[in-house]
Amino acid sequence: MNAADSDLVRTLILQVRREIDAHEEYLKDIELDNIYESYAGEKSFFMVLTLNCRVIGTVGILPLSKMKNRGCELKKFYLDNAWRGLGLGMELIRSCLYKAREKGYQNCYLETDPLLQSAGNLYKRLGFKHVPENEYINLPPTRYNWHFKPLTESFTNV
């Protein structure tokens, strides 16, 4: 991703968030307002899937500073509705996990809204396991579900 992609990335993410009828607070996101800068760190990265100069998918990795174990957080996974169900989301996440492993991460975490069942199913197929609040992460409880995957495991679906 480069700085020029920021507006296109923001547009896709807000489009998908509105599709799922996100509450107003979910549409306000400091990270989104500065997406390029948010993922510019040495241990961070952001992937953009494009087709004909149009952003159709995104996913990123940030270090998770409040961890009990060394790891990262998979964030901002979004895929345009027209391209879902074709395996692109799975390949985008797999690519992201390989890159995270290359950067030296041993574990990957993510949080997802329990209402997003298809995303939860995709994470499960990739080997992510639901973890109880605070089993691995030192963060306050939220309404979201946390999932964990050791990056030493395979990323292939079952």
C-alpha positions in Angstrom: 0.0 0.0 0.0 1.1 3.5 -0.6 -0.2 6.9 0.6 -2.2 7.4 -2.7 -4.3 4.3 -1.9 -5.6 5.7 1.5 -8.7 7.3 0.1 -9.7 4.2 -1.9 -9.0 2.0 1.1 -11.1 4.2 3.4 -14.0 4.2 0.8 -14.1 0.4 0.6 -13.9 -0.1 4.4 -16.7 2.4 5.1 -18.8 0.9 2.3 -18.6 -2.5 3.9 -19.2 -1.2 7.4 -22.4 0.6 6.2 -23.5 -2.7 4.5 -23.4 -4.5 7.8 -25.3 -1.6 9.3 -22.5 -0.5 11.6 -23.3 1.9 14.4 -22.1 5.5 14.0 -19.1 5.1 16.3 -17.8 2.2 14.2 -17.7 4.6 11.2 -15.4 6.9 13.1 -12.0 5.3 13.2 -8.8 7.2 13.8 -6.8 4.4 12.2 -8.9 4.8 9.1 -8.4 8.5 9.0 -4.6 7.9 8.8 -4.5 4.4 7.3 -1.1 4.8 5.6 0.6 6.2 8.7 -1.1 3.6 11.0 0.5 0.7 9.1 3.9 2.3 8.3 5.8 0.8 11.2 8.6 -1.7 10.7 6.5 -4.6 12.2 3.3 -3.5 10.5 2.0 -3.8 7.0 -1.2 -3.4 5.0 -2.3 -5.3 1.9 -4.6 -4.0 -0.8 -6.3 -6.2 -3.4 -7.1 -4.3 -6.5 -8.9 -5.0 -9.8 -8.7 -2.5 -12.7 -7.4 0.2 -10.3 -10.3 -0.4 -7.9 -9.7 -1.5 -4.3 -11.7 -4.7 -3.7 -10.1 -6.0 -0.5 -7.9 -5.1 2.4 -6.1 -6.6 5.4 -3.3 -5.5 7.7 -1.1 -6.5 10.6 -0.2 -4.4 13.6 1.9 -5.5 16.6 -0.3 -6.2 19.6 1.4 -4.4 22.4 -0.8 -5.7 25.2 0.0 -9.3 24.7 0.9 -12.0 27.1 2.7 -13.8 24.1 4.6 -12.3 21.3 2.3 -11.7 18.4 0.3 -9.5 16.0 -3.2 -8.6 15.3 -4.9 -9.1 12.0 -7.0 -6.0 11.2 -9.0 -4.3 8.6 -10.0 -7.4 6.7 -12.7 -6.2 4.2 -13.8 -7.5 0.9 -16.2 -5.9 -1.6 -19.5 -7.7 -1.6 -19.3 -8.5 -5.3 -16.1 -10.5 -4.7 -17.1 -12.6 -1.7 -17.5 -16.4 -1.9 -14.8 -16.8 -4.5 -11.9 -17.6 -2.2 -10.3 -14.2 -2.5 -10.7 -13.4 1.2 -9.1 -16.6 2.2 -6.1 -16.0 -0.1 -5.8 -12.4 1.1 -5.7 -13.5 4.8 -3.2 -16.4 3.9 -0.9 -13.9 2.2 -1.1 -11.7 5.3 -0.3 -14.6 7.7 2.7 -15.6 5.6 4.0 -12.1 5.7 3.4 -11.9 9.4 5.4 -15.0 9.9 8.2 -13.5 7.7 8.2 -10.5 10.0 8.9 -12.8 13.0 5.5 -13.0 14.6 4.8 -16.3 16.4 1.0 -15.8 17.0 -1.8 -13.9 15.3 -4.9 -12.6 17.0 -8.0 -11.0 15.6 -11.3 -9.8 17.0 -14.6 -10.0 15.2 -18.2 -9.0 15.8 -20.2 -12.2 16.7 -22.8 -11.0 14.2 -20.4 -11.5 11.3 -20.9 -15.3 11.1 -19.4 -15.7 7.6 -16.2 -14.0 8.6 -16.1 -16.1 11.8 -16.5 -19.3 9.7 -13.6 -18.2 7.4 -11.3 -17.6 10.4 -12.2 -21.0 11.7 -11.4 -22.7 8.4 -8.0 -20.9 8.5 -7.3 -22.5 11.9 -8.2 -19.6 14.2 -9.6 -20.7 17.5 -12.0 -18.7 19.6 -10.4 -17.7 22.9 -12.2 -16.6 26.1 -11.7 -13.0 27.1 -8.2 -12.2 28.3 -6.8 -15.8 28.0 -4.0 -14.5 25.8 -4.6 -10.8 25.6 -4.4 -8.1 28.3 -7.3 -6.0 27.1 -10.6 -5.1 28.7 -13.7 -7.2 27.8 -15.7 -6.1 24.7 -18.7 -7.4 22.8 -16.3 -8.8 20.2 -14.9 -12.3 20.0 -11.2 -12.8 20.1 -9.5 -15.5 18.0 -6.0 -16.9 18.1 -3.7 -18.8 15.7 -0.1 -19.9 16.2 1.8 -18.9 13.0 3.7 -22.1 13.2 0.6 -24.0 12.0 -0.6 -24.4 8.5 -2.8 -21.7 6.9 -4.7 -24.2 4.7 -8.4 -24.7 5.2 -9.9 -28.0 6.2 
